[in-house]
Amino acid sequence: MAGSSFPAWSRSVEQCATEFGVDVNRGLSEKIIEKKREQYGWNELKKVDGKPIWKLVLEQFDDLLVKILLVAAFVSFFLTYIDGEQSGENGLTAYVEPLVIFLILIINAAVGVWQESNAERALEALKEMQPEHAKVLRDGELIPDLLARELVPGDIVELRVGDKVPADMRVASLQTTTFRVEQSSLTGESQAVIKTPHAVQLEDVELQGKDCMVFSGTTVVNGCCVCIVVSTGMNTEIGKIQAQIHEASLEEDDTPLKKKLDEFGERLTLVIGVICVLVWIINYKYFLSWEWKGLLPTNIKFSFEKCTYYFEIAVALAVAAIPEGLPAVITTCLALGTSKMAQKNAIVRKLPSVETLGCTTVICSDKTGTLTTNQMSVMQLVGIGPVPGSIRDFYVEGTTYSPYDGGILGWSGILDRNLQTIAEIAAVCNDAGIAYKGTQFRATGLPTEAALKILVEKMGVPNVLAQAKIDQQRDSGEHLSDHSMVKLGCCEWWNLNQNRVATLEFDRSRKSMGVIVRNAIGKNRILVKGAVENLLERSSFLQLKDGTVVPIDDFSRDSLLAKLNMMSSKSLRCLAFAFKEELDEFDTYNGENHPAHQILLDPVNYANLESDLIFAGIVALQDPPRQEVKKAIEDCREAGIHVMVITGDNKNTAEAICREIGLFYEGEDLTGKSFTGRDFLALSPEKRIKVLSGKSGQVFSRAEPKHKQEIVRILKDAGEVVAMTGDGVNDAPALKLADIGIAMGIAGTEVAKEAADMVLADDNFSTIVAAVAEGRSIYNNMKAFIRSCLYLMRSLTCLCLFLC
């Protein structure tokens, strides 16, 4: 297998190069490549052969009720033909009943075949995630556009911003200070992940912990690096997911309605058999007679014509008892339900899913994008007060990337010098943007930086005339056009006043990013944003409300750290802002030709440049919960539906969000209710069943595809009807395995949508609850119809017995 058993993440770059027989500086030779291709095959996902059409058609008739209707149609056709021969009338109108039954069965079979043929599209969607080309080093030459399918383990690949990763690879070296990859679709993490060439200490670690690995199908969002291919084709993580999707598709169970209809079919068969036999036997004296002589019957007379006549009567009564319209009624009910759900933003891809929703007893929900908005937002702004140690809190409204979404509570509209500094750093020390598509505002670049830009737009600018012009542009809608970047007037104003001449890129050691800026009079400064503890440690001064700079004392540090701890306990992500005015040799820095530029070429020097800072303030950010989710959770409790949260995000964040949406009460002990995926799988099978049998809320964090599948499988084995939500590639196997898979329409990947039974047009958890309510109503209506059929059958049986 292509490196599948070699833990490349816990081995050094040198050990990996030795394992795969490659020189990182030259790449593989053509001779070695041929040997490896024979061993590992092509770097592509295996094509799974679907069922032939003829087999799909036959499977649609492998159903007890359908078989009964087929028999009824043939018998009805035969009886009509016999009657026509006897009466001399054999026109097409005489065959209406059997033809209608045949037509209903053909339509149902066609719908079933169409749904089955669509079922495996998730596997095709996975292939679309893989890039077509890669930049590869072979025999010392860099090939810029090698076909990705030709990669083999040991190939040396270069990745840059915007590239899709063509295989699972070990990072060998960074060519920029930082390297980030967006892998949320694979792991469920809400932020782009920083990658490093340093080995991980543990071999047994979840995907999220493999910081030196990049995975096939993920996207590079920042930086450049060189990697060693370690797994290709079906041995990549995305290949394993394809195998899991295929495996899950083979485990699909009958829907609750299908089970009810099978039960109904068995009863129907029994009742029809009883009717036929009773009617025929009770009328035996009309076609069979005899006389007794002693103990022996004599003079036996049998009329075949009359026997056939009463058999026809018995069969006719049986056919009359069959509800030929049942499939049509069920299909109509489901189709109408589909239409109603579409009006509520729930798009049903498979008709039986409508009634499955009505039977749902457990909802396993993803966190990011379903319970939350999947849009980072600044929730709180902390400025410095008029004296050292004093702090000012401002709470920010809004949960989207729209500049119009809410404002700042308690905001006077006046920017003092301290708030101006915070706004300036947030706008200038920032590489993100906001795009407008359809009716949605979306982040381009890092979500955290996009949220900071929206904060700046809500804060405004200190220049009254400039602010008036910005407000006028917003009112006219000039800054918006579909499929384009949004013109952020306030951010542009700050950037026009400061010329950015150098960037000190983020790295994991100093946990900050800085920019050197020059103002209109040629004065240079460094603006910095980063982790609060790190910036406080490197800050020697504090900027007060009026702009005065004073030495930072222990009391001020303690006050800021206490505020940090309080916000962090609510799972808010905190960033600090600071700046520096005395830059020594960088006071006159103006670009690459300046003598001090050599210092910037080595990132080790960045921490020294970002020392003796002036601390300005803090912002707290969060991917906030949707406002309507809390009410939806309460509705689920009242309806007897058990809600679980399964996410790839970290444990503290998941628990904090669950408390906020009301899944857990404030201060509730989460022992036995909150697990990481690995912790849950480490439990004994009996303990796992016990954990999942609890009816209180539960949360599973750092969950991988295998964890999600195991949870769904245990719940189904326990007799629960499971609805599973998800948006990423990593969710697809569980979506396929669940009784009803629900994908996100906006943030969801095509893989997740194709694996799902239903797609949410608004990515909203409350839409699921509304759809479940609609499904219950439809399911109850269909059960009532089936009960009425059974009641009529019993009545007909009694009537037949009475008449006979």
C-alpha positions in Angstrom: 0.0 0.0 0.0 1.2 3.5 -0.9 2.7 4.5 2.4 -0.4 3.6 4.3 1.4 1.8 7.0 4.3 4.3 7.3 3.6 7.0 9.9 5.2 9.8 8.0 3.8 12.5 10.3 5.9 11.2 13.3 9.1 10.7 11.3 11.6 13.4 10.3 11.9 14.6 6.7 15.2 12.6 6.3 13.5 9.4 7.5 10.6 9.9 5.1 13.0 10.5 2.2 14.9 7.3 3.1 11.6 5.4 3.4 10.5 6.4 -0.1 14.0 6.3 -1.7 14.1 9.9 -2.8 16.5 12.8 -2.8 14.5 15.9 -1.8 16.7 18.1 -4.0 16.5 16.0 -7.2 13.2 14.0 -7.0 12.7 10.5 -8.3 14.3 9.1 -11.4 12.2 7.7 -14.3 13.4 4.1 -13.6 12.2 4.3 -9.9 8.9 5.9 -11.0 8.1 3.0 -13.2 8.7 0.5 -10.4 6.6 2.5 -8.0 3.8 2.7 -10.5 3.7 -1.0 -10.9 3.6 -1.3 -7.1 1.1 1.4 -6.2 -0.8 2.1 -9.5 -2.2 5.4 -10.7 -3.0 8.3 -8.3 -6.7 8.2 -8.9 -9.8 7.0 -7.1 -11.1 3.6 -8.0 -14.2 3.6 -10.2 -16.9 1.6 -8.6 -19.1 -0.2 -11.1 -22.8 0.5 -10.5 -25.6 -2.0 -10.9 -26.8 -2.7 -14.5 -30.2 -1.2 -15.4 -31.8 -4.6 -15.8 -30.9 -5.5 -12.3 -32.1 -2.1 -10.9 -35.5 -2.7 -12.7 -35.9 -6.2 -11.2 -35.1 -4.9 -7.7 -38.0 -2.5 -7.9 -40.4 -5.5 -8.1 -38.7 -7.4 -5.2 -41.3 -6.1 -2.8 -44.2 -8.1 -1.3 -46.9 -5.4 -1.9 -45.7 -4.9 -5.5 -45.8 -8.7 -6.1 -49.4 -8.8 -4.8 -50.3 -6.0 -7.1 -48.6 -7.8 -10.0 -50.6 -11.0 -9.3 -53.8 -9.0 -9.0 -53.1 -7.3 -12.3 -52.5 -10.6 -14.1 -55.5 -12.3 -12.5 -57.7 -9.2 -13.3 -56.4 -9.4 -16.9 -57.2 -13.1 -17.2 -60.7 -12.8 -15.7 -61.4 -9.9 -18.0 -60.2 -11.9 -21.0 -62.4 -14.9 -20.0 -65.5 -12.7 -19.5 -64.8 -11.0 -22.8 -64.6 -14.4 -24.6 -67.9 -15.5 -23.1 -69.8 -12.2 -23.8 -68.1 -11.4 -27.0 -67.0 -8.0 -25.7 -63.3 -7.7 -25.6 -62.5 -4.0 -26.1 -59.7 -2.0 -24.6 -62.0 -0.4 -22.0 -62.6 -3.8 -20.4 -58.9 -3.9 -19.4 -58.8 -0.5 -17.6 -58.2 -1.9 -14.2 -55.2 -4.2 -14.9 -53.7 -1.5 -17.2 -53.9 1.1 -14.4 -52.2 -1.3 -12.0 -49.5 -2.0 -14.5 -49.0 1.7 -15.1 -48.7 2.5 -11.4 -46.1 -0.2 -11.0 -44.1 1.0 -14.0 -44.0 4.6 -12.7 -42.9 3.4 -9.3 -40.2 1.3 -10.8 -39.0 4.2 -13.0 -38.7 6.5 -10.0 -36.9 3.8 -8.0 -34.4 3.2 -10.8 -33.8 7.0 -11.2 -33.1 7.3 -7.5 -30.8 4.3 -7.4 -28.8 5.6 -10.4 -28.3 8.9 -8.6 -27.1 7.3 -5.4 -23.5 6.8 -6.4 -22.9 10.3 -7.7 -21.1 11.1 -4.4 -18.3 8.9 -5.5 -18.0 10.9 -8.8 -18.1 14.2 -6.9 -15.1 13.0 -4.8 -13.1 12.7 -8.0 -13.8 16.3 -9.0 -12.0 17.4 -5.8 -8.7 16.1 -7.1 -6.6 18.5 -9.2 -5.6 17.6 -12.7 -2.0 18.8 -12.6 0.9 19.2 -10.1 4.3 20.9 -10.0 6.7 18.1 -9.5 10.5 17.7 -9.2 11.9 14.7 -11.1 15.5 14.0 -12.1 16.5 17.4 -10.9 14.0 19.2 -13.3 10.9 21.0 -12.2 7.8 19.8 -14.2 5.2 22.6 -13.9 2.1 20.7 -15.1 2.5 17.0 -14.6 -0.8 15.1 -14.6 -1.7 14.5 -11.0 -2.7 10.9 -11.7 0.9 10.1 -12.6 2.2 10.9 -9.0 3.7 8.1 -7.0 4.9 7.9 -3.4 8.2 9.6 -3.1 7.5 12.3 -5.7 8.6 15.9 -4.6 5.8 18.4 -5.1 5.7 22.1 -4.8 2.5 23.8 -3.4 1.6 27.4 -3.6 -1.4 29.6 -2.7 -4.6 28.5 -4.5 -3.3 25.0 -5.3 -5.3 21.9 -4.6 -3.3 19.2 -2.9 -2.9 16.3 -5.4 -2.1 13.5 -2.9 -1.4 12.9 0.8 2.0 14.4 1.4 4.6 15.1 4.1 5.7 18.8 4.3 9.5 18.7 3.7 10.3 22.4 3.9 8.6 25.8 3.9 9.5 28.4 1.3 7.6 31.1 3.1 7.4 32.0 6.8 4.0 30.4 7.2 2.0 27.8 5.2 -1.8 27.4 5.7 -4.2 24.9 4.3 -8.0 25.0 4.3 -9.0 21.4 5.2 -12.3 22.0 6.9 -14.2 19.9 4.3 -12.0 16.9 5.4 -11.6 17.5 9.1 -14.4 19.8 10.2 -12.0 22.5 11.6 -13.4 26.0 11.4 -10.1 27.7 10.6 -7.4 27.3 8.1 -4.6 25.2 9.6 -0.9 26.1 9.8 1.4 23.4 8.6 5.0 22.8 9.6 7.8 20.5 8.5 8.4 19.4 12.1 7.4 15.8 13.0 4.5 15.1 15.4 5.6 13.2 18.6 2.8 10.6 18.6 2.1 8.0 15.9 -1.5 7.5 17.0 -3.0 10.9 16.4 -6.2 12.2 14.7 -6.1 13.9 11.3 -6.4 17.4 12.9 -3.2 16.7 14.9 -1.0 15.8 11.9 0.5 19.3 11.5 3.2 18.2 9.0 0.8 16.5 6.6 -1.3 17.9 3.8 -4.2 15.8 2.4 -5.5 15.2 -1.1 -8.4 17.6 -2.1 -7.6 20.3 0.4 -6.6 23.8 -0.7 -3.6 26.0 0.1 -4.6 29.5 1.3 -1.3 30.9 2.4 2.4 30.4 1.7 4.5 27.9 -0.3 6.2 24.6 0.6 7.8 21.5 -0.8 6.3 18.1 0.1 7.0 14.4 -0.3 4.1 12.3 -1.6 3.4 9.5 0.9 0.0 8.1 -0.2 -1.8 8.1 -3.5 -5.1 6.9 -5.0 -7.3 4.9 -2.7 -4.7 5.0 0.1 -5.2 8.7 0.6 -7.6 10.0 3.3 -10.1 11.0 0.5 -9.7 7.5 -1.0 -10.6 5.9 2.4 -13.7 8.1 2.5 -14.7 6.8 -0.9 -14.4 3.3 0.4 -16.4 4.2 3.4 -19.2 5.8 1.3 -19.4 2.6 -0.9 -19.5 0.5 2.2 -22.2 2.6 3.8 -24.3 2.4 0.6 -24.3 -1.4 0.9 -25.7 -1.1 4.5 -28.8 0.9 3.6 -31.8 -0.3 5.5 -35.5 -0.2 4.6 -37.3 3.0 5.7 -39.8 2.9 8.5 -42.6 3.2 5.9 -41.2 0.3 3.8 -41.2 -1.9 6.9 -44.9 -0.9 7.6 -45.8 -1.6 4.0 -44.1 -5.0 4.1 -46.1 -5.8 7.3 -49.2 -4.5 5.5 -48.4 -6.8 2.5 -48.1 -9.8 4.7 -51.5 -9.1 6.3 -53.0 -8.4 2.9 -51.7 -11.7 1.5 -53.2 -13.6 4.5 -56.6 -11.8 4.2 -56.8 -12.3 0.5 -56.0 -16.0 0.9 -58.6 -16.5 3.5 -61.2 -14.7 1.4 -60.5 -16.9 -1.7 -60.5 -20.1 0.2 -63.6 -19.4 2.3 -65.7 -18.1 -0.6 -64.7 -21.1 -2.7 -65.2 -23.7 0.1 -68.5 -22.3 1.3 -70.0 -22.6 -2.2 -68.7 -26.1 -2.8 -72.3 -27.5 -2.8 -73.0 -25.8 -6.2 -70.2 -27.6 -8.0 -69.6 -30.7 -5.9 -72.3 -33.1 -4.5 -72.4 -36.7 -3.3 -74.6 -39.2 -1.4 -73.7 -41.2 1.6 -74.0 -44.9 1.6 -73.0 -46.1 5.0 -69.7 -44.4 5.7 -68.7 -44.0 2.1 -69.7 -41.2 -0.3 -71.3 -42.4 -3.5 -72.8 -40.8 -6.6 -70.2 -38.0 -6.6 -71.0 -35.2 -9.1 -68.5 -32.5 -10.0 -69.2 -29.5 -12.3 -65.9 -28.1 -13.6 -67.8 -25.1 -15.2 -69.4 -24.1 -11.9 -66.2 -24.8 -9.9 -64.4 -22.3 -12.2 -67.3 -19.9 -11.9 -67.1 -19.8 -8.1 -63.3 -19.7 -8.3 -63.6 -16.6 -10.5 -66.0 -15.0 -7.9 -63.5 -15.8 -5.1 -60.6 -14.3 -7.1 -62.7 -11.2 -8.1 -63.5 -10.6 -4.4 -59.7 -10.9 -3.6 -58.7 -8.5 -6.4 -61.4 -6.1 -5.2 -59.8 -6.2 -1.7 -56.4 -5.1 -3.0 -55.9 -1.3 -2.7 -54.4 -0.8 -6.2 -54.3 3.0 -5.5 -52.0 2.6 -2.4 -48.7 3.1 -4.3 -50.2 6.1 -6.1 -51.5 7.6 -2.8 -48.2 7.1 -1.1 -46.2 8.6 -4.0 -48.6 11.6 -4.2 -48.3 12.2 -0.4 -44.5 12.1 -0.6 -44.4 14.3 -3.6 -46.7 16.9 -2.0 -44.6 16.7 1.2 -41.5 17.3 -1.0 -43.1 20.5 -2.4 -44.0 21.8 1.1 -40.5 21.1 2.4 -38.9 22.9 -0.5 -40.9 26.0 0.5 -39.3 25.7 3.9 -35.7 25.5 2.4 -35.5 21.7 2.8 -34.8 20.2 -0.6 -35.6 16.4 -0.7 -33.6 14.4 -3.1 -35.2 11.0 -2.4 -39.0 10.7 -1.9 -38.9 8.1 0.9 -36.8 10.6 2.9 -40.0 12.6 3.5 -41.6 9.9 5.7 -38.2 8.9 7.2 -38.0 12.5 8.6 -41.3 11.9 10.3 -39.9 8.9 12.2 -36.7 10.6 13.3 -35.7 10.0 16.9 -32.1 11.2 16.9 -30.5 14.2 15.1 -26.7 14.1 14.9 -25.8 17.6 13.9 -22.5 19.1 12.7 -21.6 22.3 14.5 -19.8 24.6 12.0 -22.3 26.1 9.6 -25.4 24.2 10.9 -25.6 25.3 14.6 -23.3 28.2 13.9 -23.2 30.7 11.0 -19.8 29.5 9.7 -18.8 33.2 9.6 -16.3 34.5 12.1 -17.6 37.7 13.9 -16.2 40.1 16.4 -18.3 39.7 19.5 -16.4 42.0 21.9 -14.0 44.9 21.6 -11.8 45.8 24.6 -10.2 49.3 24.7 -7.9 50.9 27.2 -9.5 53.4 29.6 -8.3 56.9 30.7 -5.9 55.6 33.3 -3.6 52.5 33.5 -5.5 49.4 34.6 -8.9 50.7 33.4 -10.6 48.8 30.6 -13.6 49.6 28.3 -15.9 46.9 26.9 -17.9 47.3 23.7 -20.2 44.5 22.6 -20.6 44.0 18.8 -23.8 42.9 17.1 -24.1 40.8 13.9 -23.1 37.3 13.0 -22.3 37.6 9.3 -19.8 39.3 7.0 -22.3 42.0 6.0 -21.2 45.5 7.1 -24.9 46.2 7.7 -25.5 43.4 10.1 -25.8 45.1 13.5 -23.7 47.8 15.2 -21.7 48.3 18.4 -23.7 48.6 21.6 -23.1 51.7 23.6 -21.2 53.3 20.8 -21.2 57.1 20.8 -19.9 57.3 17.2 -16.8 59.2 18.4 -13.4 57.5 17.8 -11.0 58.5 20.5 -7.3 58.0 19.8 -7.1 54.5 21.4 -10.1 53.3 19.3 -8.6 54.9 16.2 -5.4 52.8 16.7 -7.4 49.6 17.0 -9.4 50.4 13.9 -6.2 51.3 12.0 -4.3 48.1 12.9 -7.4 45.9 12.2 -7.7 47.5 8.7 -4.1 47.8 7.6 -2.5 44.7 9.2 -5.0 42.6 7.2 -5.0 40.7 3.9 -8.6 39.6 3.7 -11.6 40.9 1.7 -15.3 40.5 1.4 -17.0 39.3 -1.7 -20.7 39.6 -2.6 -22.4 36.8 -4.4 -26.2 36.6 -4.9 -27.4 37.7 -1.5 -24.5 36.4 0.5 -21.4 38.3 1.9 -18.4 35.9 1.9 -14.9 36.1 3.2 -11.9 35.9 0.9 -8.7 35.1 2.8 -8.7 34.2 6.4 -12.1 34.4 8.1 -10.6 36.0 11.2 -9.2 38.9 9.2 -12.5 39.3 7.3 -14.3 39.7 10.6 -11.8 42.4 11.6 -12.5 44.4 8.5 -16.3 44.2 9.2 -15.5 45.5 12.7 -13.7 48.5 11.1 -16.7 49.2 8.9 -18.9 49.3 12.0 -16.5 51.6 13.9 -16.2 54.1 11.1 -13.5 56.7 10.5 -12.6 59.9 12.5 -12.9 62.2 9.4 -16.4 63.5 9.3 -16.4 64.3 5.6 -14.9 61.0 4.6 -17.5 59.1 6.8 -20.3 61.0 5.1 -19.0 60.0 1.7 -18.8 56.4 2.8 -22.3 56.5 4.1 -23.5 57.9 0.9 -21.9 55.1 -1.1 -23.5 52.5 1.1 -26.9 54.0 0.8 -26.7 54.1 -3.0 -25.4 50.5 -3.2 -22.4 51.6 -5.3 -20.1 49.3 -3.3 -22.0 46.2 -4.2 -22.1 44.2 -7.4 -22.7 40.5 -7.8 -19.7 38.2 -8.0 -17.3 41.0 -7.0 -15.3 42.3 -4.1 -17.2 44.6 -1.7 -15.8 48.1 -1.5 -15.1 48.6 2.2 -14.9 52.4 2.5 -13.6 52.7 6.1 -10.9 50.1 5.5 -9.8 51.8 2.3 -9.6 55.1 4.1 -7.2 53.7 6.7 -5.1 52.0 4.0 -4.9 55.2 1.9 -3.5 57.1 5.0 -0.8 54.4 5.5 1.5 53.0 2.9 2.4 49.4 3.7 6.0 48.8 2.8 6.8 45.4 4.4 5.0 42.4 6.0 6.3 40.4 8.9 4.4 37.2 8.2 2.8 35.2 11.0 4.7 32.2 12.5 3.9 29.8 15.2 6.8 30.8 17.5 5.9 34.5 18.0 2.2 34.0 17.2 1.8 37.4 15.6 1.7 39.2 12.2 3.1 42.7 11.7 3.3 45.3 8.9 5.7 48.3 8.5 3.7 51.3 7.3 4.7 54.8 6.3 2.4 57.8 6.6 2.1 60.9 4.4 4.9 62.7 6.2 7.3 59.8 5.9 7.1 58.5 9.4 7.4 54.7 9.8 5.6 52.5 12.3 5.1 48.8 12.9 1.4 47.6 13.4 1.0 44.2 15.0 -1.8 41.8 15.8 -1.5 38.4 17.5 -2.0 36.2 20.5 -2.8 38.3 23.6 -0.3 36.7 26.0 2.5 37.0 23.4 1.9 40.6 22.6 1.5 41.5 26.3 4.9 39.8 27.0 6.5 41.9 24.2 4.8 45.2 25.2 6.6 47.8 27.3 4.0 50.5 27.0 0.2 51.1 27.1 -1.8 53.5 25.0 -4.6 55.2 27.0 -7.9 56.4 25.8 -6.7 59.9 24.7 -3.6 58.4 23.0 -1.2 59.0 25.8 1.5 56.4 26.0 2.6 55.2 29.4 4.8 52.4 30.7 2.7 49.2 31.2 2.6 48.1 34.9 1.8 44.8 36.5 -1.7 45.9 37.4 -2.5 46.7 33.8 -1.1 43.3 32.7 -3.1 41.5 35.3 -6.3 43.3 34.3 -5.9 42.5 30.7 -5.0 38.8 31.4 -8.1 38.5 33.6 -10.2 39.9 30.8 -8.6 37.4 28.4 -9.3 34.5 30.7 -12.9 35.5 31.1 -13.5 35.8 27.3 -11.5 32.6 26.6 -13.8 30.7 29.1 -16.7 31.5 26.7 -14.7 29.9 23.9 -14.0 33.3 22.3 -10.9 33.6 20.2 -8.9 36.7 21.3 -6.5 38.8 19.3 -4.4 41.7 20.7 -3.4 44.9 18.8 -0.1 46.8 19.4 2.2 49.2 17.6 5.7 50.6 17.7 7.0 54.0 16.7 10.7 53.9 17.3 12.1 51.6 14.7 15.9 52.4 14.7 17.3 51.3 11.4 13.8 50.8 10.0 12.8 54.5 10.6 13.6 55.2 6.9 12.8 51.8 5.4 11.1 52.1 2.0 11.6 48.8 0.3 13.9 46.1 -0.9 16.7 48.5 -1.8 17.0 49.8 1.8 20.1 48.5 3.7 17.9 47.1 6.5 16.0 44.9 4.1 18.5 42.0 4.7 17.2 41.8 8.3 13.7 41.1 7.0 14.9 38.1 4.9 15.3 36.0 8.1 12.0 35.5 10.0 14.1 34.9 13.2 14.5 38.7 13.4 10.8 39.4 13.4 10.3 38.9 17.2 13.1 41.4 17.9 11.4 44.0 15.6 8.1 43.4 17.4 9.5 44.1 20.8 9.0 47.1 23.2 5.5 47.4 21.7 2.7 49.8 22.7 -0.3 47.8 23.7 -3.6 49.1 22.3 -6.5 46.7 22.9 -8.2 43.3 22.3 -10.9 41.9 20.2 -12.8 38.6 20.9 -14.2 36.6 17.9 -16.4 33.6 17.5 -18.2 31.6 14.9 -21.5 32.5 16.6 -24.6 30.2 17.0 -27.6 30.9 14.8 -30.2 32.8 16.8 -33.0 30.4 16.0 -31.1 27.3 17.0 -31.9 27.5 20.8 -35.7 27.5 20.1 -35.2 24.6 17.7 -33.4 22.6 20.4 -36.3 23.2 22.8 -38.7 22.0 20.1 -36.7 18.8 19.7 -36.9 18.1 23.4 -40.6 18.6 23.4 -41.0 16.3 20.4 -38.9 13.6 22.1 -36.0 13.9 19.6 -32.5 13.4 21.0 -30.0 15.9 19.7 -26.2 15.1 19.5 -23.5 17.4 18.2 -20.6 15.8 16.2 -17.9 18.1 15.1 -14.3 18.1 14.0 -13.6 21.2 16.1 -11.8 21.2 19.4 -13.5 20.1 22.6 -13.7 23.5 24.5 -15.2 25.3 21.5 -17.8 22.6 20.9 -18.8 22.5 24.6 -19.1 26.3 24.8 -21.3 26.5 21.7 -23.5 23.6 23.0 -24.0 25.6 26.3 -24.9 28.7 24.3 -27.6 26.9 22.2 -29.2 25.3 25.2 -28.1 21.7 24.6 -26.4 21.9 28.0 -27.4 24.0 30.9 -24.9 26.6 32.2 -22.7 25.0 34.8 -23.9 21.4 33.8 -21.4 18.7 34.5 -20.4 17.2 31.1 -18.9 14.0 32.4 -20.2 11.2 30.3 -21.7 13.7 27.8 -18.7 15.2 26.1 -16.1 13.1 24.3 -13.4 13.4 21.7 -13.8 10.9 18.9 -10.7 9.0 20.0 -12.0 8.9 23.7 -15.3 7.5 22.5 -13.8 4.7 20.4 -11.5 3.8 23.3 -14.6 2.9 25.4 -15.8 -0.7 25.5 -18.7 -1.6 23.2 -21.0 -1.9 26.1 -20.0 1.5 27.4 -20.5 3.1 24.0 -24.0 1.8 23.8 -24.7 3.1 27.4 -23.4 6.6 26.5 -25.5 6.8 23.4 -28.6 5.5 25.1 -28.8 8.6 27.4 -31.5 11.0 26.4 -29.7 14.2 27.4 -27.6 16.3 25.0 -24.2 14.9 23.9 -21.3 16.4 22.0 -18.4 14.6 20.2 -15.5 16.7 19.2 -12.4 16.1 17.1 -14.5 13.5 15.2 -13.2 11.8 12.1 -15.3 9.9 9.5 -14.9 6.6 11.3 -16.1 8.1 14.6 -19.2 9.5 13.0 -20.0 6.2 11.3 -19.6 4.2 14.5 -22.0 6.6 16.3 -24.6 6.3 13.6 -24.2 2.5 13.4 -24.6 2.0 17.2 -27.7 4.2 17.2 -29.3 2.3 14.3 -28.6 -1.0 15.9 -30.4 0.3 19.0 -33.5 0.8 16.9 -33.2 4.6 16.6 -34.1 6.4 13.3 -31.1 8.7 12.8 -30.8 11.9 10.9 -27.2 13.0 10.3 -26.2 16.5 9.1 -22.9 17.5 7.5 -21.2 19.7 4.9 -17.7 18.3 4.4 -16.2 15.4 2.6 -15.5 13.8 6.0 -19.3 13.8 6.6 -20.2 11.8 3.5 -19.9 8.2 4.8 -22.0 9.0 7.8 -24.6 10.8 5.7 -24.8 7.8 3.5 -25.1 5.4 6.4 -27.7 7.4 8.4 -31.5 6.8 7.9 -31.6 10.3 6.4 -28.5 12.2 5.5 -28.9 16.0 5.5 -26.3 18.2 3.6 -25.8 21.9 3.7 -26.7 23.7 0.5 -24.6 26.8 0.9 -21.4 25.6 2.6 -21.7 22.0 1.7 -19.4 20.2 -0.7 -20.8 18.4 -3.7 -19.6 15.2 -2.2 -21.8 15.7 0.9 -24.8 16.8 -1.2 -24.6 13.8 -3.5 -24.4 11.5 -0.5 -27.3 13.1 1.3 -31.1 12.4 1.1 -32.0 16.0 1.8 -30.2 19.4 1.2 -30.8 22.5 3.4 -31.0 25.6 1.2 -30.3 27.8 4.1 -27.8 25.6 6.1 -30.0 26.1 9.2 -30.7 23.6 12.0 -34.2 25.0 12.6 -35.1 24.0 9.0 -34.4 20.4 10.0 -36.8 20.7 12.9 -39.5 22.2 10.6 -38.9 19.4 8.1 -39.3 16.7 10.8 -42.6 18.2 11.8 -43.8 18.2 8.2 -42.5 14.6 7.8 -44.4 13.5 11.0 -47.6 14.9 9.6 -47.2 13.1 6.2 -46.2 9.9 7.9 -49.3 10.0 10.2 -51.5 10.6 7.2 -50.1 7.6 5.3 -50.5 5.4 8.4 -54.1 6.5 8.7 -54.7 5.5 5.0 -53.1 2.1 5.5 -55.2 1.5 8.6 -58.4 2.5 6.7 -57.4 -0.1 4.0 -57.0 -2.8 6.7 -60.4 -1.8 8.2 -62.0 -2.1 4.8 -60.4 -5.4 4.2 -61.8 -6.8 7.5 -65.2 -5.4 6.7 -65.1 -7.0 3.2 -64.1 -10.3 4.7 -67.0 -10.2 7.2 -69.4 -9.2 4.3 -68.2 -12.0 2.2 -68.7 -14.5 4.9 -72.2 -13.1 5.6 -73.3 -13.3 2.0 -71.9 -16.8 1.6 
